[in-house]
């Protein structure tokens, strides 16, 4: 029987998200492996990896909000907006106070416009931004709207500031660090980034990447309703199971207002969405 489910991994600094997926493919023998949210190589923390038919949930799980902790260093800018890049500029920060720094960080709470880092996986006309940046090609990345639900200032020890950030999908913590530095007119970069939560999944429940092997991995896979990470679940009748597996609208209208996973006798059948006065099948599982 093929392995399937959702695997929570605590990624260390160093490997790329693709390398994590490649390792899970090798351990499971499954080609269908995907993840619900990229982590930069220099970032650590929670990666949600899906195996088998649960890869069909990835685009929905990616929609979940995230919680990160980051250390930003004020007074320094880099080419990559993190510790990996070359230093572009240094500015004195002696004039900054702790109170001024805290107010600057808190001003980013809410819906903001953000430009992704040039060294990122964003595509421009089919090409990755980081490839163009490495080739020193001129380009501009469009602004995107993201939401910072909360910023908690955990420590200020200038030039360093430790932040806990609860944000919407698509938020770049490196860009947030850079923009806080720009706001204070001294520059900044993200010295460290760690993801703690994605939806209802928590890094405390994740497995260390280096601890996984072919024997232990199957026992770590979350399945059924435990694999939903905050997505709604609905239980459907036998007749609606037949409708769902054939992609037909369900007979019953279920009380949900977003994409949900339909279950029959505790087995996932399909992803369903509200559509006017009916429940439509978006994807059969």
Protein Blocks (a to p, Z undefined) as FASTA:
>chain_A
ZZeddddddddehiafklmmmmmmmmnopabdcdediadfkbgcjddddehjllmmmmmm
mmpccdddddddehiacfkopakbccfbdcdfklpcfklmmmmmmmmgccddddddfbbc
bdeehiafklmmmnopacdddddddddfbacdfbdcdfbdcddddddehiafklmmmmmm
mmnonopadfbdcdfbgcjbcfklpccfklpcfklmmmmpcghjllnnopacddddfklm
mmmmnopacfbdcddfbdcdddeehiafbdcddehjaccdfbdZZ
